[in-house]
């Protein structure tokens, strides 16, 4: 049995929910000899078990943005775990490092899958989590990860990719995709070639997957991240926050969760 180490517990009241107490926990979990540093959030005022959602970070690593998305999911009534795909909470401060870290997973998806499954086990180990209702969302690199987990038949109710990469060297086989799939794509994202969109849709159709592909016109890469513009300017990358696309895609995710967890 894997050992789960709960870190510092922080509790605060949410102004949006009467008597709500959003619990935040640093959560260390293991995959092999590697310590993975996650972050759990859930509403302690809510009674009974509720669905769990894994949050897979951008190529920068497990950071404040991923943790904030976990908090937002907690306020919606889910148990959310912001995962660590790189190990030891490693983060990149430069695109060169981000590319290196993300490539190590992309080129060794067996390792990536093992770390993802370890995060699933850690999420299910939380008392508030309904072990039979698990989904995953991911951003950029994380979007590619959750889509690949769906392709490989990981036992998830659903996955949501926000401005994630769509290509893969290991496409889904017929009948392999168990999870329902939602893709939130920026229509002006220069990192995703149009042929990748066509290939992804063909792949999902051939696999018999239950999927939605939502395109947000004018939205560029990282359209959900309010810090995208600053980072884009600093490193001369075509990143841009789009408040309208962010809100619309988040609302679409909520409708998707209502459907898969009904």
C-alpha positions in Angstrom: 0.0 0.0 0.0 1.3 3.4 -0.9 2.0 5.8 1.9 0.4 9.2 1.7 1.8 12.1 3.8 -0.5 15.0 4.5 1.3 18.3 4.9 0.3 21.6 6.5 -3.5 22.0 6.8 -4.9 25.4 6.1 -8.5 26.3 6.6 -10.4 29.4 5.6 -14.0 30.6 5.1 -15.3 31.2 1.6 -17.4 34.4 1.2 -19.3 32.7 -1.6 -20.8 29.8 0.4 -22.5 30.2 3.8 -20.7 28.2 6.5 -18.3 26.8 3.8 -14.9 25.8 4.9 -12.5 25.2 2.1 -9.8 22.8 3.3 -6.4 23.1 1.7 -3.8 20.4 2.2 -0.3 20.0 0.9 -0.2 16.4 -0.1 3.0 14.4 -0.7 2.5 11.0 -2.5 4.9 8.5 -4.0 5.5 6.8 -7.4 8.4 4.5 -7.1 11.3 6.3 -5.4 10.0 9.8 -6.5 8.1 12.0 -4.1 5.3 13.9 -5.9 4.1 17.1 -4.2 0.4 17.7 -4.7 -2.3 20.0 -3.3 -5.8 19.0 -2.1 -8.8 21.3 -1.8 -12.4 20.5 -0.8 -15.3 22.0 1.0 -15.4 20.6 4.5 -18.9 22.0 5.2 -20.3 19.7 2.4 -21.6 16.4 3.8 -20.9 13.0 2.3 -18.6 11.9 -0.5 -18.3 13.8 -3.8 -16.6 13.4 -7.1 -12.8 13.9 -7.3 -11.0 15.9 -10.0 -7.3 15.8 -10.8 -5.8 19.1 -12.1 -2.7 18.6 -14.3 -0.5 21.7 -14.5 1.0 23.6 -17.5 4.5 22.9 -18.7 5.8 25.3 -16.0 5.1 22.6 -13.3 2.9 22.4 -10.2 2.4 26.1 -9.3 -0.1 28.6 -7.9 -2.2 28.6 -11.0 -2.9 24.8 -10.7 -3.6 25.2 -7.0 -6.1 28.1 -7.7 -8.0 25.9 -10.1 -8.2 23.2 -7.4 -9.6 25.8 -5.0 -12.2 26.8 -7.6 -13.2 23.2 -8.1 -13.5 22.8 -4.3 -15.9 25.7 -4.3 -18.0 23.9 -6.9 -18.3 20.9 -4.6 -15.5 18.6 -5.8 -12.5 17.2 -4.1 -9.6 18.5 -6.3 -6.0 17.4 -6.4 -3.5 19.6 -8.2 -0.9 17.0 -9.2 2.8 17.0 -9.7 4.0 15.3 -12.9 7.7 16.4 -12.6 8.5 15.2 -9.1 9.6 17.0 -6.0 7.4 19.9 -6.9 9.9 20.9 -9.6 9.0 24.1 -11.5 10.4 25.9 -14.5 11.2 29.6 -14.7 12.2 29.6 -18.3 10.7 28.1 -21.4 13.8 26.1 -22.1 13.5 24.3 -18.7 9.7 23.9 -19.2 10.3 22.3 -22.5 12.9 20.0 -21.0 10.7 18.9 -18.1 7.6 18.4 -20.2 9.5 16.5 -22.9 10.8 14.0 -20.2 7.2 13.0 -19.6 6.0 13.3 -23.2 8.8 11.0 -24.4 8.2 8.5 -21.6 4.5 8.3 -21.2 4.8 5.0 -19.2 6.4 7.2 -16.5 3.7 9.8 -17.0 0.9 7.3 -16.7 2.5 5.8 -13.5 2.6 9.3 -11.9 -0.9 10.1 -13.1 -2.3 6.8 -11.6 -0.4 7.5 -8.4 -2.2 10.8 -8.2 -5.5 9.1 -8.8 -4.8 6.7 -5.9 -3.9 9.7 -3.6 -7.2 11.4 -4.6 -9.2 8.3 -3.9 -7.5 8.0 -0.5 -9.1 11.3 0.7 -12.1 10.4 2.8 -14.4 13.0 1.1 -13.8 11.5 -2.4 -16.3 9.2 -4.1 -13.8 6.7 -5.5 -16.3 5.8 -8.3 -16.5 9.3 -9.7 -13.1 10.6 -10.9 -12.3 13.1 -13.7 -9.2 15.0 -14.7 -8.6 18.4 -16.2 -5.4 19.8 -17.7 -3.9 22.9 -19.1 -1.5 23.1 -22.0 1.0 20.3 -21.2 -1.6 19.0 -18.7 -4.3 19.0 -21.4 -2.1 16.7 -23.5 -1.5 14.4 -20.4 -5.2 14.0 -19.6 -6.1 13.3 -23.3 -3.3 10.7 -23.4 -4.7 9.1 -20.3 -8.1 8.9 -22.0 -6.5 7.4 -25.1 -4.9 4.7 -23.0 -8.1 3.7 -21.3 -7.4 4.9 -17.8 -10.6 4.4 -15.7 -11.9 8.0 -15.6 -15.4 9.3 -16.0 -14.2 12.2 -18.0 -11.3 14.5 -19.0 -11.1 18.1 -20.0 -8.3 19.7 -21.9 -7.8 23.4 -21.9 -5.6 24.7 -24.7 -3.8 21.4 -24.7 -1.7 19.7 -27.4 -3.7 17.3 -29.5 -1.1 15.2 -31.3 0.2 11.9 -30.1 2.5 9.1 -31.2 0.1 6.6 -29.6 -3.4 7.3 -30.9 -6.5 5.7 -29.3 -7.5 2.2 -30.5 -11.1 1.4 -31.2 -13.1 1.0 -28.0 -10.1 2.0 -25.8 -11.4 5.4 -24.6 -13.5 4.9 -21.5 -13.6 8.5 -20.4 -15.8 11.1 -21.9 -13.7 13.9 -23.5 -14.1 17.7 -23.6 -11.6 19.8 -25.5 -11.5 23.6 -25.0 -9.4 25.0 -27.8 -8.4 28.5 -28.7 -9.3 29.3 -32.3 -6.2 31.5 -32.7 -3.8 29.2 -30.9 -0.6 29.2 -33.1 0.8 26.2 -31.3 -1.9 23.8 -32.5 -1.8 23.2 -36.3 -5.1 22.7 -38.0 -4.1 19.3 -39.2 -3.7 18.3 -35.6 -7.4 19.2 -35.0 -8.5 17.2 -38.0 -6.4 14.2 -37.0 -7.7 14.4 -33.4 -11.3 14.4 -34.5 -10.7 11.5 -36.9 -8.9 9.6 -34.1 -11.8 10.1 -31.6 -14.4 9.1 -34.3 -12.4 6.0 -35.2 -12.0 5.1 -31.5 -15.7 5.5 -30.9 -15.1 8.0 -28.2 -17.8 10.2 -26.6 -16.2 13.7 -27.1 -16.9 17.4 -27.5 -14.6 19.8 -29.3 -15.3 23.5 -28.4 -13.5 26.2 -30.3 -13.3 29.7 -28.8 -12.8 32.2 -31.6 -9.9 34.6 -31.3 -8.6 32.9 -28.2 -4.8 32.2 -28.2 -2.7 29.8 -26.3 -3.1 29.9 -22.4 -6.4 31.7 -22.8 -7.5 30.6 -19.3 -4.5 31.9 -17.4 -4.7 35.5 -16.2 -0.9 35.6 -16.0 -0.4 34.6 -19.6 0.2 38.1 -21.0 3.0 38.9 -18.6 4.8 35.6 -19.3 4.2 36.0 -23.1 5.8 39.4 -23.1 8.7 38.4 -21.0 9.7 35.4 -23.2 8.2 36.7 -26.5 5.7 33.9 -26.7 2.2 34.1 -28.3 0.3 33.7 -25.0 -2.8 35.7 -24.1 -5.5 35.6 -21.5 -9.0 35.8 -22.8 -11.6 36.4 -20.1 -14.6 35.6 -22.3 -13.1 32.3 -23.5 -11.9 31.5 -19.9 -15.4 31.9 -18.5 -17.1 30.2 -21.3 -14.9 27.1 -21.2 -15.2 26.9 -17.4 -18.9 27.0 -17.7 -18.8 24.3 -20.4 -16.6 22.2 -18.0 -19.3 22.5 -15.3 -22.0 21.3 -17.7 -19.8 18.4 -18.8 -19.3 17.4 -15.1 -23.0 17.6 -14.5 -23.5 15.2 -17.3 -20.8 12.7 -16.5 -21.4 12.7 -12.7 -25.2 12.7 -12.8 
